[in-house]
Each structure stands twice: as C-alpha cells, then as structure tokens.
Amino acid sequence: MVRELSIRALENFPLVEAGDDLARLIADAMAENKIEPMDGDIFVLAQKIVSKATDCLVDLQTITPGEKARELASIVNKDPRLVEVILTESRAVLRHVPDVLITEHHSGWIMANAGIDASNVAGEDEVLLLPRDPDGYCGKLRQQLQTRYAVNVGVLINDSFGRPWRLGTTGVALGAAGLPSLWDRRGDTDLFGRELKVSQQAIADEIAAAASLLQGQGNEGRPVILIRGFDFAAPGSPPERPAADLLRSTGEDLFR
C-alpha cells in the first residue's frame, strides 16, 4: 500500500480552547500553509487539542480527595487531588510504586496516571483528561472535513505512551477513523511462501509514531500533522478499523 510518505506539520496552529471548532481551525491552517487536501490524506491530531476543545480540563482546586486517594498518594508521591482524579478516570490500578502509578483507563488503555497530564496546560492547578470516545470524535471530525473538502480523508488522535520494556515515549493512536488501525495479516505469505501465523500490523500506531516526530514533546506547538501517501482506500486494502481494536484482551495479556 505504501511506497512513499510525506509528513508535514501545519505551522502556526493556534492555541486551542474549550469549545473551539477543530475542523475550522484545521481548514484555516491548511489555507495559511497553502495546502490543498487530497484523497487519502490523514490528519493526525495531538490528544491535548482534542481534550481542550472538548473541555476535558479539571481544576484540582475543586477536587476533594477521598481516603483511598490519600493513601495511594502517600505511596506514589503525588498530589492527593490528582490521584483522586486518576482513580475517577480508571477501571483499576494495576501497579503503584514511588513516583509511578499505572492504571487501566475506562476506555481500556493502560497507561501512567490514566493519561492525565498537566504539560502545555495554562492553569497552575489544571490537568487535562483524555477525550471521551476518541474513535467517535475522529469519525465526526472526519465527516466534517470530508463535507468541507469533498475528499476522502482519515483522522487519528495521537498520544505519547511509555513502554514497559523500553525507555522513552512514542506516539500511539487513541482514536482513528477512515483507516485500518489494525491489519490482520494472518494467512498471508512471506517472501518464501510461508504462511503468516501471528502477524498483525498496528498501522494506526505506526502512523501516530511518525507524526509524533514532528509534533514533539515540548514547546514545538505543532499539534496537527498531515500525512500523505498512505493509500488506505486502494483496492485490496484492509478494512477500516477503530483504534479500540488495538487493545489486547485481558485473556491474552500474559503480564497482568
């Protein structure tokens, strides 16, 4: 499907606030960057701008931690108010040691602090939650962009994840629409005709990681990336699948 990709940041993207219309902001940025959308374009959005636009900010001054949060906070060396919000956003606490709190978010993602973050958030006591229904949001934004431009595009929400067996963070897909997030290649053959038995390609995560190179982790200010050249609608392409399909089931988790 892919022989060459281009990855481009939409420069001078404005700071996003609650209630902002991201489809309009993307269209304005496309015009300012003098880019005409094409069939097959994929827009990769940093999780933070989606969370901000959908008003997922929490002011810790409004939070009263419960007994469980206070006890856990004393172990992990975190603000008890933050721990209370983390517990509210989580199905379960999976690991907790000093300075580390790993939980299973209500969406199923396993991550530090339920994905709650204070970086690139203006308020001193404000933290940002993950967006609700990221796959659904991608679907709505995709429809808005396709209506505006009359082209077939994909949309992906990107977030930075740490890995349990490797240092550093990398981009992964929290939500996706219009592309095959997971490509099940079992039954295909390799170069020598051997049948692939377990191969499943995490396409959405690979796209997210590529976009993350341009988005950066600090003050780069490039939350929207345009990826061109991935022909997700070509004949023979795998079917569209949401990012939720990337979650491994508990029964297949050998380490939990």
C-alpha atoms as a printed R data frame, in Angstrom:
    type eleno elety resid chain resno       x       y      z
1   ATOM     1    CA   MET     A     1   0.000   0.000  0.000
2   ATOM     2    CA   VAL     A     2   2.833   2.419  0.795
3   ATOM     3    CA   ARG     A     3   5.939   3.238 -1.223
4   ATOM     4    CA   GLU     A     4   6.485   6.814 -0.107
5   ATOM     5    CA   LEU     A     5   5.046   9.026  2.618
6   ATOM     6    CA   SER     A     6   5.186  12.757  3.232
7   ATOM     7    CA   ILE     A     7   4.737  14.075  6.771
8   ATOM     8    CA   ARG     A     8   4.072  17.769  7.246
9   ATOM     9    CA   ALA     A     9   3.153  19.876 10.254
10  ATOM    10    CA   LEU     A    10   0.529  22.585  9.921
11  ATOM    11    CA   GLU     A    11   2.587  25.548 11.097
12  ATOM    12    CA   ASN     A    12   1.239  28.413 13.235
13  ATOM    13    CA   PHE     A    13  -1.669  26.396 14.599
14  ATOM    14    CA   PRO     A    14  -3.396  28.491 17.287
15  ATOM    15    CA   LEU     A    15  -3.727  27.576 20.935
16  ATOM    16    CA   VAL     A    16  -6.950  25.609 21.371
17  ATOM    17    CA   GLU     A    17  -9.596  26.466 23.945
18  ATOM    18    CA   ALA     A    18 -12.771  24.769 25.140
19  ATOM    19    CA   GLY     A    19 -15.496  24.812 22.505
20  ATOM    20    CA   ASP     A    20 -13.183  25.509 19.570
21  ATOM    21    CA   ASP     A    21 -14.208  24.064 16.197
22  ATOM    22    CA   LEU     A    22 -11.197  21.942 15.231
23  ATOM    23    CA   ALA     A    23 -12.473  21.362 11.691
24  ATOM    24    CA   ARG     A    24 -12.500  25.134 11.128
25  ATOM    25    CA   LEU     A    25  -9.086  25.594 12.756
26  ATOM    26    CA   ILE     A    26  -7.632  22.848 10.564
27  ATOM    27    CA   ALA     A    27  -9.170  24.403  7.459
28  ATOM    28    CA   ASP     A    28  -7.731  27.805  8.393
29  ATOM    29    CA   ALA     A    29  -4.303  26.258  8.980
30  ATOM    30    CA   MET     A    30  -4.442  24.386  5.670
31  ATOM    31    CA   ALA     A    31  -5.166  27.666  3.888
32  ATOM    32    CA   GLU     A    32  -2.409  29.518  5.735
33  ATOM    33    CA   ASN     A    33   0.070  26.748  4.889
34  ATOM    34    CA   LYS     A    34  -1.164  26.809  1.263
35  ATOM    35    CA   ILE     A    35  -2.061  23.106  1.237
36  ATOM    36    CA   GLU     A    36  -4.946  21.677 -0.779
37  ATOM    37    CA   PRO     A    37  -6.354  18.453  0.732
38  ATOM    38    CA   MET     A    38  -6.233  15.288 -1.348
39  ATOM    39    CA   ASP     A    39  -7.905  11.873 -1.269
40  ATOM    40    CA   GLY     A    40  -6.011   9.681  1.179
41  ATOM    41    CA   ASP     A    41  -4.703  12.468  3.397
42  ATOM    42    CA   ILE     A    42  -4.533  11.588  7.091
43  ATOM    43    CA   PHE     A    43  -4.842  14.283  9.749
44  ATOM    44    CA   VAL     A    44  -3.084  13.376 12.993
45  ATOM    45    CA   LEU     A    45  -4.182  15.457 15.985
46  ATOM    46    CA   ALA     A    46  -2.368  15.659 19.302
47  ATOM    47    CA   GLN     A    47  -4.590  14.390 22.098
48  ATOM    48    CA   LYS     A    48  -4.242  17.629 24.018
49  ATOM    49    CA   ILE     A    49  -6.014  19.811 21.466
50  ATOM    50    CA   VAL     A    50  -8.921  17.371 21.289
51  ATOM    51    CA   SER     A    51  -9.175  17.278 25.080
52  ATOM    52    CA   LYS     A    52  -9.029  21.072 25.256
53  ATOM    53    CA   ALA     A    53 -11.615  21.574 22.514
54  ATOM    54    CA   THR     A    54 -13.986  19.145 24.228
55  ATOM    55    CA   ASP     A    55 -13.441  20.781 27.645
56  ATOM    56    CA   CYS     A    56 -11.722  17.909 29.434
57  ATOM    57    CA   LEU     A    57  -9.900  20.262 31.824
58  ATOM    58    CA   VAL     A    58 -10.174  19.711 35.581
59  ATOM    59    CA   ASP     A    59  -9.225  22.315 38.177
60  ATOM    60    CA   LEU     A    60  -7.621  20.463 41.090
61  ATOM    61    CA   GLN     A    61  -8.777  23.224 43.436
62  ATOM    62    CA   THR     A    62 -12.295  21.810 43.019
63  ATOM    63    CA   ILE     A    63 -11.258  18.257 43.981
64  ATOM    64    CA   THR     A    64 -11.515  16.811 47.498
65  ATOM    65    CA   PRO     A    65  -9.508  13.575 47.699
66  ATOM    66    CA   GLY     A    66 -11.015  10.557 49.412
67  ATOM    67    CA   GLU     A    67  -9.279   8.218 51.836
68  ATOM    68    CA   LYS     A    68  -8.161   5.796 49.094
69  ATOM    69    CA   ALA     A    69  -6.654   8.615 47.064
70  ATOM    70    CA   ARG     A    70  -4.806  10.000 50.078
71  ATOM    71    CA   GLU     A    71  -3.380   6.592 50.964
72  ATOM    72    CA   LEU     A    72  -2.276   5.912 47.401
73  ATOM    73    CA   ALA     A    73  -0.834   9.416 47.026
74  ATOM    74    CA   SER     A    74   1.421   8.847 50.027
75  ATOM    75    CA   ILE     A    75   2.891   5.787 48.273
76  ATOM    76    CA   VAL     A    76   3.336   7.245 44.781
77  ATOM    77    CA   ASN     A    77   4.395  10.733 45.944
78  ATOM    78    CA   LYS     A    78   1.679  12.558 44.018
79  ATOM    79    CA   ASP     A    79  -0.855  15.255 44.818
80  ATOM    80    CA   PRO     A    80  -3.829  13.504 46.504
81  ATOM    81    CA   ARG     A    81  -6.211  15.631 44.424
82  ATOM    82    CA   LEU     A    82  -4.557  14.383 41.230
83  ATOM    83    CA   VAL     A    83  -4.745  10.791 42.461
84  ATOM    84    CA   GLU     A    84  -8.467  11.253 43.124
85  ATOM    85    CA   VAL     A    85  -8.989  12.329 39.508
86  ATOM    86    CA   ILE     A    86  -6.848   9.430 38.279
87  ATOM    87    CA   LEU     A    87  -8.983   6.957 40.225
88  ATOM    88    CA   THR     A    88 -12.165   8.534 38.865
89  ATOM    89    CA   GLU     A    89 -10.870   8.057 35.306
90  ATOM    90    CA   SER     A    90  -9.731   4.455 35.855
91  ATOM    91    CA   ARG     A    91 -11.215   0.998 35.923
92  ATOM    92    CA   ALA     A    92  -8.385  -0.401 38.013
93  ATOM    93    CA   VAL     A    93  -4.980   0.376 39.500
94  ATOM    94    CA   LEU     A    94  -2.502  -2.112 38.045
95  ATOM    95    CA   ARG     A    95   0.838  -1.001 39.523
96  ATOM    96    CA   HIS     A    96   1.891   1.577 42.077
97  ATOM    97    CA   VAL     A    97   5.374   2.320 43.356
98  ATOM    98    CA   PRO     A    98   7.035   5.603 44.361
99  ATOM    99    CA   ASP     A    99   6.596   8.133 41.523
100 ATOM   100    CA   VAL     A   100   4.741   5.657 39.264
101 ATOM   101    CA   LEU     A   101   1.001   4.943 39.048
102 ATOM   102    CA   ILE     A   102  -0.203   2.677 36.234
103 ATOM   103    CA   THR     A   103  -3.936   2.309 35.717
104 ATOM   104    CA   GLU     A   104  -6.432   0.934 33.244
105 ATOM   105    CA   HIS     A   105  -8.404   3.864 31.867
106 ATOM   106    CA   HIS     A   106 -12.163   3.473 31.421
107 ATOM   107    CA   SER     A   107 -11.549   3.279 27.658
108 ATOM   108    CA   GLY     A   108  -9.288   0.240 28.173
109 ATOM   109    CA   TRP     A   109  -5.925   1.944 27.600
110 ATOM   110    CA   ILE     A   110  -3.272   1.002 30.155
111 ATOM   111    CA   MET     A   111  -1.096   3.995 30.947
112 ATOM   112    CA   ALA     A   112   0.535   6.102 33.608
113 ATOM   113    CA   ASN     A   113  -1.842   8.336 35.568
114 ATOM   114    CA   ALA     A   114  -4.857   7.388 33.412
115 ATOM   115    CA   GLY     A   115  -3.360   9.600 30.708
116 ATOM   116    CA   ILE     A   116  -3.899  12.735 32.812
117 ATOM   117    CA   ASP     A   117  -1.309  15.421 32.147
118 ATOM   118    CA   ALA     A   118  -0.524  18.997 33.115
119 ATOM   119    CA   SER     A   119   2.031  19.805 30.421
120 ATOM   120    CA   ASN     A   120   1.034  22.520 27.936
121 ATOM   121    CA   VAL     A   121  -1.923  23.434 30.147
122 ATOM   122    CA   ALA     A   122  -2.125  27.106 31.132
123 ATOM   123    CA   GLY     A   123  -3.686  26.903 34.604
124 ATOM   124    CA   GLU     A   124  -1.356  26.168 37.507
125 ATOM   125    CA   ASP     A   125  -3.765  23.690 39.138
126 ATOM   126    CA   GLU     A   126  -5.417  22.446 35.953
127 ATOM   127    CA   VAL     A   127  -4.932  18.993 34.461
128 ATOM   128    CA   LEU     A   128  -6.162  17.554 31.193
129 ATOM   129    CA   LEU     A   129  -8.104  14.314 30.870
130 ATOM   130    CA   LEU     A   130  -8.215  12.054 27.839
131 ATOM   131    CA   PRO     A   131 -11.033  12.825 25.387
132 ATOM   132    CA   ARG     A   132 -14.261  10.879 25.681
133 ATOM   133    CA   ASP     A   133 -14.903   8.377 22.870
134 ATOM   134    CA   PRO     A   134 -11.805   9.203 20.771
135 ATOM   135    CA   ASP     A   135 -12.852   6.905 17.913
136 ATOM   136    CA   GLY     A   136 -16.253   8.583 17.782
137 ATOM   137    CA   TYR     A   137 -14.680  12.035 17.811
138 ATOM   138    CA   CYS     A   138 -12.394  11.058 14.924
139 ATOM   139    CA   GLY     A   139 -15.428   9.875 12.971
140 ATOM   140    CA   LYS     A   140 -17.277  13.169 13.481
141 ATOM   141    CA   LEU     A   141 -14.246  15.282 12.591
142 ATOM   142    CA   ARG     A   142 -13.585  13.161  9.523
143 ATOM   143    CA   GLN     A   143 -17.135  13.722  8.328
144 ATOM   144    CA   GLN     A   144 -16.801  17.480  8.852
145 ATOM   145    CA   LEU     A   145 -13.551  17.613  6.878
146 ATOM   146    CA   GLN     A   146 -14.907  15.444  4.067
147 ATOM   147    CA   THR     A   147 -18.013  17.619  3.793
148 ATOM   148    CA   ARG     A   148 -15.875  20.744  3.656
149 ATOM   149    CA   TYR     A   149 -13.348  19.442  1.113
150 ATOM   150    CA   ALA     A   150 -15.188  16.665 -0.791
151 ATOM   151    CA   VAL     A   151 -12.195  14.337 -0.446
152 ATOM   152    CA   ASN     A   152 -11.725  11.036  1.388
153 ATOM   153    CA   VAL     A   153  -9.513  11.542  4.445
154 ATOM   154    CA   GLY     A   154  -8.548   9.738  7.624
155 ATOM   155    CA   VAL     A   155  -8.339  11.218 11.133
156 ATOM   156    CA   LEU     A   156  -6.248   9.983 14.034
157 ATOM   157    CA   ILE     A   157  -5.750  11.166 17.627
158 ATOM   158    CA   ASN     A   158  -2.180  10.717 18.801
159 ATOM   159    CA   ASP     A   159  -0.842  10.471 22.354
160 ATOM   160    CA   SER     A   160   2.574   9.772 23.868
161 ATOM   161    CA   PHE     A   161   2.971   6.426 25.607
162 ATOM   162    CA   GLY     A   162   5.797   4.935 27.603
163 ATOM   163    CA   ARG     A   163   6.664   1.276 27.036
164 ATOM   164    CA   PRO     A   164   7.155  -1.226 29.893
165 ATOM   165    CA   TRP     A   165  10.280  -2.803 28.375
166 ATOM   166    CA   ARG     A   166  11.854   0.169 26.579
167 ATOM   167    CA   LEU     A   167  12.886   3.669 27.614
168 ATOM   168    CA   GLY     A   168  11.283   6.769 26.173
169 ATOM   169    CA   THR     A   169   7.854   7.583 24.827
170 ATOM   170    CA   THR     A   170   6.411   7.129 21.368
171 ATOM   171    CA   GLY     A   171   3.218   8.168 19.649
172 ATOM   172    CA   VAL     A   172   0.272   5.778 19.698
173 ATOM   173    CA   ALA     A   173  -3.276   6.078 18.364
174 ATOM   174    CA   LEU     A   174  -6.022   6.773 20.901
175 ATOM   175    CA   GLY     A   175  -8.682   7.198 18.223
176 ATOM   176    CA   ALA     A   176  -8.951   6.721 14.475
177 ATOM   177    CA   ALA     A   177 -11.486   6.874 11.664
178 ATOM   178    CA   GLY     A   178 -11.273   6.101  7.966
179 ATOM   179    CA   LEU     A   179  -8.232   3.818  8.102
180 ATOM   180    CA   PRO     A   180  -7.302   0.277  9.141
181 ATOM   181    CA   SER     A   181  -5.940   0.762 12.655
182 ATOM   182    CA   LEU     A   182  -5.089  -2.922 12.865
183 ATOM   183    CA   TRP     A   183  -4.229  -5.045  9.822
184 ATOM   184    CA   ASP     A   184  -4.634  -8.749 10.462
185 ATOM   185    CA   ARG     A   185  -2.157 -10.395  8.102
186 ATOM   186    CA   ARG     A   186  -2.570 -13.950  9.328
187 ATOM   187    CA   GLY     A   187  -2.975 -16.190  6.323
188 ATOM   188    CA   ASP     A   188  -0.782 -14.018  4.076
189 ATOM   189    CA   THR     A   189   2.581 -15.381  2.975
190 ATOM   190    CA   ASP     A   190   6.137 -14.126  3.323
191 ATOM   191    CA   LEU     A   191   8.740 -13.823  0.537
192 ATOM   192    CA   PHE     A   192   9.272 -17.589  0.557
193 ATOM   193    CA   GLY     A   193   5.622 -18.584  0.593
194 ATOM   194    CA   ARG     A   194   5.432 -19.387  4.308
195 ATOM   195    CA   GLU     A   195   2.061 -18.612  5.859
196 ATOM   196    CA   LEU     A   196   1.997 -15.829  8.446
197 ATOM   197    CA   LYS     A   197   0.566 -17.259 11.669
198 ATOM   198    CA   VAL     A   198   0.514 -14.355 14.141
199 ATOM   199    CA   SER     A   199   1.308 -11.165 12.208
200 ATOM   200    CA   GLN     A   200  -0.985  -8.225 12.952
201 ATOM   201    CA   GLN     A   201   0.246  -4.782 11.947
202 ATOM   202    CA   ALA     A   202  -0.625  -1.825 14.178
203 ATOM   203    CA   ILE     A   203  -0.986   0.649 11.326
204 ATOM   204    CA   ALA     A   204  -2.573   3.437 13.387
205 ATOM   205    CA   ASP     A   205   0.220   3.283 15.961
206 ATOM   206    CA   GLU     A   206   2.856   3.383 13.215
207 ATOM   207    CA   ILE     A   207   1.222   6.471 11.712
208 ATOM   208    CA   ALA     A   208   0.969   8.056 15.163
209 ATOM   209    CA   ALA     A   209   4.653   7.417 15.859
210 ATOM   210    CA   ALA     A   210   5.651   9.005 12.548
211 ATOM   211    CA   ALA     A   211   3.541  12.094 13.289
212 ATOM   212    CA   SER     A   212   4.981  12.317 16.794
213 ATOM   213    CA   LEU     A   213   8.427  13.032 15.337
214 ATOM   214    CA   LEU     A   214   7.117  16.387 14.118
215 ATOM   215    CA   GLN     A   215   4.719  17.087 16.974
216 ATOM   216    CA   GLY     A   216   7.463  16.762 19.567
217 ATOM   217    CA   GLN     A   217   7.112  16.505 23.330
218 ATOM   218    CA   GLY     A   218   7.717  20.071 24.497
219 ATOM   219    CA   ASN     A   219   7.048  23.558 23.183
220 ATOM   220    CA   GLU     A   220   7.066  22.788 19.458
221 ATOM   221    CA   GLY     A   221   3.460  23.924 19.021
222 ATOM   222    CA   ARG     A   222   2.703  21.599 16.087
223 ATOM   223    CA   PRO     A   223  -0.396  19.659 17.180
224 ATOM   224    CA   VAL     A   224  -1.741  18.790 13.718
225 ATOM   225    CA   ILE     A   225   0.223  16.719 11.210
226 ATOM   226    CA   LEU     A   226  -0.760  15.922  7.628
227 ATOM   227    CA   ILE     A   227   0.393  12.532  6.328
228 ATOM   228    CA   ARG     A   228   0.135  11.926  2.611
229 ATOM   229    CA   GLY     A   229   0.825   8.812  0.555
230 ATOM   230    CA   PHE     A   230  -0.825   6.093  2.643
231 ATOM   231    CA   ASP     A   231  -3.480   4.828  0.243
232 ATOM   232    CA   PHE     A   232  -5.900   3.338  2.754
233 ATOM   233    CA   ALA     A   233  -8.704   3.128  0.163
234 ATOM   234    CA   ALA     A   234  -6.748   1.356 -2.597
235 ATOM   235    CA   PRO     A   235  -8.176  -1.918 -3.983
236 ATOM   236    CA   GLY     A   236  -7.164  -4.795 -1.736
237 ATOM   237    CA   SER     A   237  -6.535  -2.564  1.283
238 ATOM   238    CA   PRO     A   238  -7.563  -3.927  4.687
239 ATOM   239    CA   PRO     A   239 -10.900  -2.719  6.056
240 ATOM   240    CA   GLU     A   240 -11.350   0.323  8.250
241 ATOM   241    CA   ARG     A   241 -10.981  -0.463 11.953
242 ATOM   242    CA   PRO     A   242 -11.091   1.844 15.008
243 ATOM   243    CA   ALA     A   243  -8.177   2.369 17.361
244 ATOM   244    CA   ALA     A   244 -10.103   0.485 20.049
245 ATOM   245    CA   ASP     A   245  -9.335  -2.703 18.094
246 ATOM   246    CA   LEU     A   246  -5.669  -2.283 19.088
247 ATOM   247    CA   LEU     A   247  -6.436  -3.145 22.706
248 ATOM   248    CA   ARG     A   248  -5.279  -6.586 23.756
249 ATOM   249    CA   SER     A   249  -7.923  -8.565 25.615
250 ATOM   250    CA   THR     A   250  -7.299  -9.446 29.266
251 ATOM   251    CA   GLY     A   251  -7.333 -13.129 28.357
252 ATOM   252    CA   GLU     A   252  -4.358 -12.613 26.018
253 ATOM   253    CA   ASP     A   253  -2.388 -10.482 28.473
254 ATOM   254    CA   LEU     A   254   0.446 -12.616 29.831
255 ATOM   255    CA   PHE     A   255   1.791  -9.940 32.169
256 ATOM   256    CA   ARG     A   256  -1.176  -8.507 34.028
